[in-house]
Amino acid sequence: MGKKLTLIMLILLFSCSLMSYGQELKPIKLLKPQIDGGLPLMQVLNERKSTRQFSAEELPLQVLSNLLWAAFGINRPDSGKRIAPSAVNWQDIDIYVAMAEAMHLRPEQKVRLAQSVGYPAVSPSPEKTEKTIVDEWASVKAPLPPELKPVKIDPKVTALLILDIQNQNCNFERRPRCVASAAKIQKLLAKARGKGMAVVYSLTSRASAADIRKEVTPIEGEPVVKSGANKFFGTDLDKILKERDITSVIITGTSAHGAVLNTATGAAMRGFKVIVPVDGMSASDAYAEQYTAWHLANGPGSRRSTTLTKISLLEF
């Protein structure tokens, strides 16, 4: 994953022992950063230098708030992305704030800092460091939703992919959300055919064309491929699209976290522009659809080539 970027912000020269880590710290309530002032960029660069002398004067809370915002603040609230750049947006950054009364940092950072400054390492309590994502599950907050954007479709170079809309898995008993999306896909399919767009279907490995739901039944000349989650794997899908000079694909179907996610990523990695109307994908539950939307918008294999939208925002 590459080297972790570590920002050590020595806010005040301290003489306290690292043993004070065991003390319970109260959260510091930061102020809203001041982003309308400061020196010109070129002057900042000209005056930049390193120093090993620190003032004993306490930093004002506003200055501390500004520094922390500059180090790891969010400057694009719509996407949750931060000021500090990081490889593939991993945001793997540690921030240490050294103050007179205590060191503010997470438990797993204490050992690293102690080793870096020559103090004996203070082992954090096992119950704090051995937590997994499963232990933290209930406390994880969902990120901000991705933006749904309008998309202008060029029918000559765009194909509509309808993935695994079959009677076996798209029914009221197993996946009622799929039944609801099938009606929306039906309307999209009618528009695509009306514009002469290429339409390609997929099936799971054990299904046949007769199993496709009646709302989206293929007509003569519309190819059908059969595969697992990634419909490019072991099929002629890539060849079918390239023979028709397709450069963009609209991906719909079920399951969202199976066929849609894997085929969309496969298309992006093959150089296709990927368009995913979120109301045209479905799963057994809303969480799987939410995760798929987040992954497509943020995953390294898909985010640069994928546009999330909804069917009503597609303009032909």
N, C-alpha and C positions, 0 to 999 in steps of 0.2 A: 504493500500500500504506500510505499515511499516513506520518507522521513516525516515525522510529525513536526509541525511548526509549533514552537513554544514561545510565547510572549511573556517575558518576566517584567512586570511593571513594579519597580521599587518606588512606592509612593512616599515612604518615609524611612530614613535610616533607623534600623531597629537593633536593639541589643538583647532582646528577649531570646531565651532558648527555644529551640523547636519543640521542647517538651510542652510548651504552652498550647500545642495543637490539641491537646486533650480537652481544653476548655470549650464550653459550649458558646458558639458565636451567634450574635444576633444579626439578622440580615441587614444589609445597608440598602436603604431605599434611595435609589438614584434619581436624579432630576432629569428632565427632558433636555437632551443635548442642544447646545447652541451651535447651529450650523450656518449662521449668517455672518460670522466674523472671522477673525484670524488673519494671518499674514498671507501675502500672495505666494503661490506655489514656488516660484523661482527664488524668492527671498528665503523661504524655508529650506530649500535645497542648498542654497549658498551658505546658510548658517548652521547646517547640520554638522554635528561632531559628537564624539563619545566623551564621557566624563566619569570619573570615579569619586567625585565629590558630591555629597548630597546635603541639602539643607535640612535642619531639624524642624523647620517650620511646617506645620500641618497644611496639607493641600485643602483648599476649599472644596466642598462637596460638588459644586458645579464643575470645577476643573476635573475632578475624578470622574464625574459622569461623562464629560466630553472625551476624556482619554479612553475610557472603556468602550464608549460608542465607536470611536475611531478604530479601536483594536478589534472589536467583534460585533459591532452593531448591525442592525438590519437597515439597509437603505432602499430595499424594494419590498415594501410590505405586502404587495399583491402576490409575490412568489416566496416570501420568507428568506430571500437570499441576502447575504451579508457583504459588508464592505471588504473584509479581508479575503483575498483570493485563495483558493485551495484546489489541489488537483482533483479533477472530476467532481468538484463541489462536495468533497467529503467533510469539509468544515472541521477537520481534526486539529483543533487549536486549543491549547491550554493557556489560561491567563492566571498569573499569580499576583496578588495584591498584598504587598508587605506594609503593614501599618504598625504603629508603636505598640498597640495593645495585642495584636494577633496577626497571624498569616491567614488570609482568606483564600482557600482553595479546596478542591474536592479531595476526599480521602486517598484516592489512588495517586494523586499528584504529590502527596506528602513525601513518600519515599524518594521519588525522583528528585525533588528539590533538595531534600536533606543530603542526598548523595552528591548533587551538583555543587553544593556549597561547603562540603566537607564535614557536615554534622553526622552523628550516628543516625541511622535510619530508624524512624519510629514506625513500627508496624501497625497499620490500621487494623481495627477489629475485623475478624473474618466475616461477621455477618454483614458488614458494609461493603466488602470488596468481592464477595463471592456471589453477589446477586447476578442473575441472568435476566434477559429480556422477559422471560416468562414470569419471574418474580415481580418485575416492574409493570407487567401487562396492564393492570387496572389504572395505573397512574400515568400512562402514556397518553399525551394529548394529540389528537389528530392535527396534522398541519393544515395550513390554509388551503382552501380548494383551488385547483388550477382554473385558469381562465378559459372559458369556452369562446372560441373566435369564429366569426363568419368566414366562410370559404367560398371562393368563386371556382366553380368546376369547369374544366375544359373536357367535354365528353370524348374528344378524339384521343386523348392520351390518359384517360382515367378509367379504371375498372372498378366495379362494385363486387366485393367478395362477401358471400353469404355463407357463414361457417356453421356447420353442424346443427342447423335448425331442423331437427328430426323429431318424429313422433315419440321415439323412445325416451328422449331426455327433455323435450320441450313440451310439457303438458302440465295440467293443473295440479297433478299429484306430486310430481318431482320438482318442477321448476315453473311455478306460476308467473314469475317475473319474465321468463322467456316468452310465454304466451302473449303477455302484454307487449313485449318488444316486437314480436313477430308481426303484429298489426301495423306497427310503425314502419318496419322494414318493408312491408308490402307496398306502402305508399311510396317509399323511396325507390323501390324496384320499378314501379310503374313509371316514375319520372325518368329513371335511368334508361329504361327501354325506349321511352318516348324520344329521348335524345340520341339514341343509337349507341349507347355506351356498352362496352364489354361487361358481361356478367359471368362470374365464375363461382361455382358452389364447392363446398367440401362436405365430406362425411367422415364419421368415425370409421375405424377399420372394419367393423362388423356390419355396417349398415349398407343399404342400397338406395338408389335414386328414388325408389318407390316409398321410402321412409320419410322423405322430405315433407314437411308440413304443407298443406294445400295452399296456405296464404302465399307461399313463396316458391311454388313448384317451378322447376326450370322448363324452358321451352326448347325446341329443337335448335341445336347449334351452341347452346350454353354448356360449356364443359363442367365436369364434376371430377374432383380429385378425392382420394381417400388416404388418410394418414392419421397420426396421433395429434398431439397438441400443436406442433409446428407443421403447417400444411405445405411448407416447402420441402420438408424432409421426405425423401423417397418418392416424390411425385414430380410431375411435369409442370407444376404451377409456375415456376420461374420461366420456363420455356414458353408456356402459353401466353404469359404477359408480354414477354419480349418480342414474340412473333407478331403481336398486335401493336407494337410500339408504345406500350403502356409505360408511363413514368410515375403515375400516382395511383394509389389504391385507396378506396373507401372500404374500411373493414367493419363488418357487422357480424353478429352471431353469438354463440354460446359455446363453452362457458367463457365469461369475461377473463378469468384468471388462467384459463387453459388455452383454447384455440385462439381467442382474440389477442391476448397478451403475447403469446409465443409467435404467432404468425405476423403480428404487427412488428415485433422486434426483428424477426427474420426478414421482413420486407425492408425495414430501415437499413439493416446491415447489408442488403443487396443493392442499395442506392435508390430505392423507391421513396417518393414522398408519401407519407402515411397520414390518412385522415380517419379519425375515429369519432363518429357521433356516439356520445355516451348513452343516449337513449336507444341506440341500436345494438347495444351489447347487454348481456344478462348473465346472471349466475343464480345459484340457489338462494343467496342472501345478499343484502345490500353491502355488507362489509367487503365481500370479494370484488364487487364492482367498484367500490371506493378505492380499494387497494390498487386495482388495475389502472384506474385513472391516474392515481398518484405515480405509479411506477412508469407508465408511458410518458408522463410529463417530466419525470425526474431521472429515470434510469439511464445510465451511460450509453446503452445500446440503442435507445429509442428517442431520447428527448430532442435531439437536434433535427430530427426528420419527421416528428409527429406533431400534428395539430389536433387538439381536442375540440370538439364542436357538438352541436346537436342537429338533428335532421332539419329543423326549421331554419337553421342558419346556413344551409347549403344552397348556393345560388347557381343555377344551371344557365 
